[in-house]
């Protein structure tokens, strides 16, 4: 994940103050300091102040703006210098040393991993959360790409909504999407109906031949329906303009696009298609060579509290991976979260996988073909 993929949605800060309950093993960590290396907007002042007040531990925060920056810093220091890091889970391979070992330590029993949404913890195992059979990273926050729909003009129920609805005849000239994402969403639809088998689009990660086989058929399907193209987007501003200025009635968008439009006009909703909502996931882990292990575990336990997850959501607009966190966020955030992310949706996420060397170059070839159509 890159910084440009992160939304600008601000949902207002609601600093919720609930006393932290430390586990018995955290007693050793009620003093000293912890060195945290995090994305620039993750640990904002209200969270830092609450952590220090609740635990008596001094927080030493260093921030980064990209996964590449975080990985190169940790590698350059040989895994030393920080206690806690927040990598995108699909980038975990970037934290493997020359001996094939991860810089991250196995998650211990002292960490409240049970606070993570169960399906996220389950799915994290195949996304990079485990190494050599041990859990090393825990899901921390996430965002999605699904469908924004103007129900005043195209009334499709939540249960029936599909990525295939972008290509309905009645949507001619009124579908919005980002090209490099629509070939994934449309591919999921074509796989689901048996038209282009792809193992839920995981085949595009297997080999160059498989990537070309799947994407060539998906691109052909899209181009045959190019009359539906309403607007392409590459950032949040363009995605919003597709609906407000270009008159699109449906689009494959980031979550923040649909949620912001909904606040202005209830006709707009953001929902998960039945094939599975496309999801990115960031994680949290403790480095093996952490100098302050007990304090690091206390910090991870702190951020995995539902109350703190709610504060994080209010601060950033990102979704917390902590079960029940939305109940502690603002009323607007909580309502929208519960409307979109039902238990059924949370159990049927489609996760972005770790890029293989051929993935992006081949995808870009077909993006150009679609764009030039």
Phi, psi and omega in degrees: 000140177249164184297332182290343181278348184279139186283162176257012183293126176243124187254009179089142182267133174229093185285101183271129183250105176233134183297135179281135177257113180276144173288163182304323181290346180278353183302324179293342186261013185278020174203180180084205184217166176223136182257116186246134179243110191221161171305153190303326186255008187285308186255086182275167189307320183295326178286317179299316181294320179294319179300311182295322180291321183284328189247340186077008181264136178278130179265122175251106188255131170236139185242161176222165184245358179203159176298322180300318180296316181296313182298313183295325179292313180296318180294318181298330180266008179063029179081008180254170173098339177227159178256317185233137179226153182241073180279155165296135190296331179286356177258012184299331180296338178287353180250027176263131182277181185293344179266001180085010178260149178280146173291343182271145179276156173298139178294125184272168179293346180280351180264137184280062181295339178293349178280347180283144176309123188306318182293330178290317179297319178299310184289336181298336183300324182266355182263351181130001182285345179240149176218126182052041175082002182242140176288123181244338181230142178247138175306138181238310178207168189199164175212168188225167171229113181228223183239129169262133189225135172267098185288346175290340182240341180214094189267095178244133182289158178304317185294330184265348187297135185217152172302335178293343180292343174299338189247016173298144178303325183286357180260016181307126179072013188222024177251136182243144178190161169266127190301318184288348176261326184294332178288341174277313180297314179294325176298321177297320178296313183293328175292318183297326181267002177082009183282320178225088181300133183210012184054052183054043176068010176284341180296335181290348177266350189282312184200164178298318181298317180292320178299316180292320179302310185289309186291331178294320179289320179295315180297320178299316178300315182295313183294326177295344180241030185295345176297345179277347181303120176252315179198140170266149175222152177229356177210173186297322180296315180293324180295318179293318180297332179302325180269317187280333184244325183264355175077020179293146181249349177208148179197149170274113188222168168293158179302318186297329179298307181294323182291322177292318178298322180298327180290336178268330186209115183295346177295332180276133174226153173246126185219164177271128173290157186292342178287346182117133182280136183284130192224138169253155187219127170256159188225177176224140179210161179252129181290146179302323184264026176302129180281342184233067189296313181296319178294324178296317179295322177296322179293315180297317176299324179296311184286346178268013173278141177304320181298319180287325173301323176293319177298317179300316180298317178297320182293319194246333188086357177276157178273135176279146176272007179273129179300130177084001182297324182298334179291344180253004177273183179297160181300319179297313180297314183299316181295313181294320178300312183291331176293321186271312192260072175289165177305324179295319179293316181295336179271001184225043179284149169250114187269134167302134180264167175295131181298137169267161187303328184269349190301300185295315181300317181290319177302318181297327177300314183283333173298317179295321179298316179294316183297322183276357182293000000 
